[in-house]
Amino acid sequence: MKLSDAEKFLLSLQPGKIDLDLGRLRRVLSGLGLIPPPFPVVLVGGTNGKGSVIVFAEALLRSQLRVGAFIKPHVYRITERVRIDGQPLSDDSFAEATGRLKKHLDGSDAKVTFFEATLIVALLAMQSAAVKLALIEVGLGGRFDAANALPRVLTGITSISRDHEQYLGSSLAGIAVEKAGIMAEGVPVVLSRGIRSGEPDCREILQKLAALKRAPVIEPGVELKRVGGGLRPAHQDFKVFGRLKGLDVPRQVSVNQLGLYQSRNIEVSLALASRLAELGHIKPPLSVPSEVSAEMPARFEVNRTGAGWIVLDAAHNVEGMRMLAEALQEYFPGASPTLVFGCQQGKDVPLMLAPLKGLVKRVVAIELPILHPMPLGEVQDGVREAGLELRLSGQAFSHQMSRLLGEVKSGGIVVVAGSIYYLGSVAEDLGLGSASHPGLNQ
């Protein structure tokens, strides 16, 4: 099987409706020898920050053991979803694992969805690579997510905010309950410092639900305070306060990811590593380097192009847009960038764009045929309602991107955000990356 055949097969598994029966998935996993998994599993859930926590944890742990990771969605190529020791899975390995899944399904009446299938492909590839630990990103919600079918030794929850409200509802308390669904009986759970207290008190909700499952709650034992950073090379510097068992953490660390929110994600990664040391999955003390390199595209990713900049950011909900706004103020103070924006159906565009008002005055609204896009007219109406100016309306997408690229080369700044599903395609049209089939970004 070639990678193109694997992609075609996986896309063919899209269901007519969401099936929340985890028992069905467990039977498939058992048939493939993946329950129990042949390696310890760590699940990471939450609204924002899951992928970043995983890549930072991966960067910390791989000095001691072979680590596998499952992250979604991808930006450029479907193979990005599966990582071995920090590198995307090779085309051949991805296709081989997909072929094993297809052979199993062809010999049974079992049915799986696209997301379930990509998770299974990741687990099969990790099994073949003989990883010693798997870091798994939870998808939509948590309680009924495919990843929740896996036994795990540790969980982490990064944040609670509004997103996917058509599925999870608009109540923060209700969303917290859904995210808490990944807590397992007696399994420790790390709660990010970024999970807010207040009204409702999401932290208190998670703590009470953890108590019901006798899941020990782990608060980050260190706090990171940002002391500087820059664009060339991209880096942030943090002072580290506090100590963690099983880790040798320097008093200051530098990372190559720019989002101001990354301090909280790094704290969670460190707490996960500390508990893994206590549980005996890594040998203490784990030495944390003073410079941490973690590859994760489109998390306030800045690209110098000519005299200007192109920023790719995975912000796709109100909280993500607020964090994007903070980063723009930090790194491009006083600038007035152009925003390329599109989103999925069900999003509240004026609410999403509200944090960017006063920072971004011009918006290029787009609609690409990727996973339930919001029609262009609705996106444009939302931009107007948010009080932002529309640019290049009515022109072909390729012409819009060509015009924007010319502006960037002359010193302009373009920010692409609103839906991670669009990023690879837009980046390619702006001369960055090498987008694969955009229809696979699910």
URPE-V870506 format. One line per field, one symbol per residue. psi: psi as a letter, one per 30 degrees, with the letter a starting at -180 (. if undefined). burial: 1 if it has 9 or more other C-alpha atoms within 8 Angstrom, else 0. Layout:
psi = ???
burial = ???
This chain:
psi = kleeeeeeeeffgklflkjgjfeeeeeeeefgggjllglkkkkjalelfeeeeeeeeeeefffelkklkjkllleekffffkkjhfkkkleeeeeeeeeeeeeeefglgkklleeeeeeeeeeeeeeefhlfkkjkkkbkceegkefffkklfklkkeljlklhffeflfkeeeeeeeefffkljgkkkkkkffkklbjljeeeeeeeeeeeghjkkjkkflkkkkflllejlklkkkkkkllkkfkjklfklklgkfkfffeeeeeeeeeeeeeeeefgfljlkkjklfjkjjjjlgihkkjkjbfakkkkkgkgleeeeeeeeeeeeefhkflilkkjklllkfkjeeeefeffkfejfkkjkljkijihkkkeeeeeeeeeefglkkkgkflkeeeeeeeeeeeefgglkkkklekfffeeeeeefgglaikajfffi.
burial = 0010111011101000000001011101110001101001111111111111111111111100111111111111111111111101101011111110110110000000110111111111111000111111111011111111111111111111111110011101111111111111001111110011100011101110111011111111111111001100011111111001011111011111111001111111111111111100011001011001010101111100111111111111111111111111100000001111111100101101101110111111111001101101001101110101110000000001110110111111111111111111111111000010010011
